[in-house]
Amino acid sequence: DLFQNAPVILTPTPSTSADTVHDATSFWQSLGARVLTMNPAEHDAQVARISHLPHCIATTLVLAAGRASLSLAGSGYRDTTRIAAGPSALWAEILLANRTEILASLQNFHSSLTHLSSAIEKKDVASLTKILEEAAQIRRTLPHA
């Protein structure tokens, strides 16, 4: 069940044969995975947003919260920061290898965070509610793995 409905991304290049793509697709589908095909550049952009950015956010959240509050941490903090405990050397390599896309994702996140911060600072309940509702609506569409 490890791969049941899990996304697997294939990134064929122009030199990848159709048979190879077919065989790889069949293999992953036989394990229950959802196979997606995209070019390597699109893959890098997508994983920057959906994998690498969350790792950066989890890491900075742990650093911002520090050790002092850990005794109060509940499931939300644990769930949000779990990935920050990943292997540091591996993640340093990943972050540098995809730095262009990750930096773009971090900039987009910064804009979103600034928008949220501004709504809180201004006590703008309407904007704050809209931001929270939009995020909740998008999150509810997340496919189950």
N, C-alpha and C positions, 0 to 999 in steps of 0.2 A: 504493500500500500504506500510505500515511500514516494512513488512517482505518480500516484493516482491523482489525476487532474492538475499535476504540477506543470508549470510552463517550462518548456525546453526550447531554446532558440537555436536555430541552425543559421549559419552565416555563410552560405555558399559564395564563392568568388566566380568570376567568369570562367576559370579553368576547372571548376567543380562539375563533374558529369551529372546528368540528370539521374542516372542509375544510382550514383552515390547518395544524392539527396533523397531519392526514393527509399533506398535501403535504410538510411539513417532515420528517416521519418517513420518507416514501418517498425523499426526496432523500438524507438521511443514510444510510439503508439501502443505497441504490444505490452509495454509496461504501464500503460494507462496515462501517459503524459499528454499534455496539450502541446502540439508541435507548432511553433511559429517560425516563419522564415523571413529574414530581412538581411539587408546588406550590412557589412561590418560597421560602417559609419553610423547607421541607424541604431544598430545594437549598442554601440558605445554611448550614443545619446540617451537611449532608453535606460540602460543600466546605470548611467550616471544619476538619472532622476529617481529611479526606483530601488536602487541598491547602494550605490556609493554615497549619495546625498544623505540617506538615512543613517549611514554609518558615521558620517561627519557630524550630523546633528546629535546622535547618541553620544558621541565622544565629547562634544562641546557641552552637552547637557550635564554629563558626569563631572566635567571640570568646573562648570559654573556652580553646580550644587555643592561640590566638595565633599569632604568626609564628615563634616560636622552634623549633617542632617540624615546620615544613612540609617541611624537607628529608628527614624520615623518613616522610612521609605516603605511604601506599600506596593501593591501589584501594578499600579500604573507606572510607577518609576521603574520597577523591575522589567516590565514588558517593553517600555520605551528604550531602556538602556542596555538590554541584554546583549545586543550586537557590539557594544563598545568593548566587551571583554574578548573580542576576537584576537587572533594572532597579529601583533603589532607590525612585525617585519613584513608579513604578507600584505597587510592593508596599506602600509607605506608604499609598497611597490604598485599596488592597484591604483592608489590615488595619484601617483606620479605618472603611471602609464596612461591614464585616461584624464589627465589634468585639464585639458581644454574643455571637455564636456562637463567635468565636475565643477570647474570654476564658473561656467555658465549656469549650472544648476544652483550653485551657491549664491550667485548674484540674484537669481530669480527668488530663491528662498529669502534672501535678505530683503528684497522688495516686499514680499508677503509679510515678513516679520515686522517691517517698518509700518506697513498698513495696519496690522493688528495693534502694534504698540501705539500708534497714533489714535486709534479708536478708543483704546483704554485710557490714554492720557487725556483725551477730550471728553471722557465719560459719554461717548456717543453710543448709546444703547442700540440704536437702529443699525448703525454700521457694524458694531460688534456682533449683534445677533445675526446679521446677514452673513458675515464672515464665517461664524460658527456653523450656521445652517448649511452654507455652501460646502464647507469641508465635510460635514456629516453626510450630506447627500452624496458627494463623490465617494466617500469611504464606504457607504452602503452598497455601492456598485462593484466593490472589490470581489473578484471571483474567488470561490472557495478552493483551496488546494487540498 
